[in-house]
Amino acid sequence: MQTGFIYDPAYLNHDTGGHPESGDRVAYAYSILKKAGMLEKLVAIKPRLASLEEIELVHIPEYIARVRDFSNQGGGSYGPDNIVSRGTFDTALLAVGGTLSAVDAVQERKVEGAYALVRPPGHHARPGQAMGFCFFNNIAICARYAAKKYGLNRILVVDWDEHHGNGTEEIFYNDSSVLYFSVHRDGNYPGTGQIDQVGDGAGAGFNINVPLPRRCSDDDYEYVFRQILQPVANEYKPELVLVSAGMDTHAKDPIGQMNMTGPGYSRLAAVVLEIAGSCGGATVFVLEGGYNLQGLAEGVLAVINTMVNWDFKEAHLPKEDLMVKIAVKSAVSIVRQYHERYWPDIF
């Protein structure tokens, strides 16, 4: 599979000091990819600065101006979660622009899939509010951009970060043109993502939340993907698949409380790529969380290695010996009950 890769040293210009969301996250992951010889197998895609008009596809102009002005004035604490430096605003524009460059590359068939190693992350960012280390919602802007530029009507967003992507959910809650699927730790920050939040109006049934207990494993996550995500996505038939690929579910993460491993991320990526086979392989993975350098790099390498070595003609069957927690099976059963009215042919 020809795989695009987006990275730039300028992503380090968002200086957060000793904050968990630091530039070391992407710099270390990049160094591991280089050491593993993976960069030679990828198609380098240069990110660009997103325009204000592109940011306004999701965010209100007044909010964008506040972030810009606060950054230009030198920054500081921006709410309880976020740190701003003089380089933050342009870095955030570059993070969005990197994801947009990835979408252009897959839609124009220059590559079959792409991985955007960008920061700051985005899935907590609301239209008028920064939160959870996020300023602009990279994935949401990406989806709106793809719909507008390429006329797409069915976009799947898969969010496997340990934290629920409340910003992404809010933006598309009434919208059937984006199917949002989130698997996250129950009761975790930011306190959203309940099973009964299924979407509203035209978006009813197109918002799927799967909250899980602590210490879920690779098997638990693959079970959720096979039992819920894959059948719904196959019915939905997305024209583009976007992944909020947070790595804070890794067992080593200091903030997360899950037990995922590198091979587990490979298995999740495999399910996503199987789904993407129905839309010609158009897939973009975008980094979200992940705060242990080794764990994050292990996850990024695992996903990219799966993409590079993928063959859509091969059969990729799930493991038959999944050791799944009873609580996870129960959560899956409840999710299916809530969504059977919207997906009757599946559930």
Summary of the structure (lengths in Angstrom):
residues: 347
radius of gyration: 18.3
end to end distance: 32.4
largest distance: 56.6
contacts: 1308
relative contact order: 0.15
helix: 42%
strand: 15%
